Amino acid sequence: MSKTVNEKDVPAEVSHTNLLDYSHSIIWRILHGTSFLFGGLLFICGSCMYFTDVIANNDHALEASGWLYTIEDTPRRTTYDPELEPVSSHRGRNIAINVNYFTSNIGSALYLVGSVFFLPKFADSILVGDGLFTAGSAVIYLSEGWKIVRLACTSAENTNDMSFRFQNIRTNLQAIFVCFFAGLGGVFYFVGTILFLPQYVTSNSDEDRAAGLFLVDGVFFTLAGLLLQYRYYCRRRT
């Protein structure tokens, strides 16, 4: 994949004062990439705890799932990659970037609070958890969709060019797939959480259906995390 930003694009005061603001920083790659991938794996583990066979054979399955979800959502989980956002003098573009990632963080916050209500001690408030998770999922997939649109309008040659170009899709294809997988994860959680509502769970197969959708969500988030690892550690940087 072609570069979207290089060292000369990063202001000197940023690259020398705060490593976390520099997209090539090993600190950023470890903190962001590892936490994102780890979160996807925890989603998979937590989702498996909701299958009826697992619940029947393990008295602590629901509690374990609630904690796995809560731990997963504690770190900031977003597909933000500073390489995708080269320094631009276009004020509107910079505002759009900030609003986009703010909405992503709102989605993650809704996931975090919703996860807490999935713990057995809050069983009487399970509808609150479902509602927060549904809202968080909607915010996540809409936010990731917005990122894909912005990537299609992000030029590697001219950071102030906000026109849609197929060349931009080709240039930013890896990043688009990261957002696409994360967005699909949000879609499957949105549907799965709705089907997890009490009125739709009248049999074991109904609960397994919702758990299966949760599991698929975790797989998509994990795929996004794996692709981030490739971007951060395996892709040639020029």
PyMOL commands that set and color helices and strands:
alter all, ss='L'
color gray80, all
select helices_A, chain A and resi 7-9+12-17+19-21+26-48+52-57+61-73+82-84+91-116+120-152+166-171+173-195+198-200+204-234
alter helices_A, ss='H'
color red, helices_A
deselect
rebuild
show_as cartoon
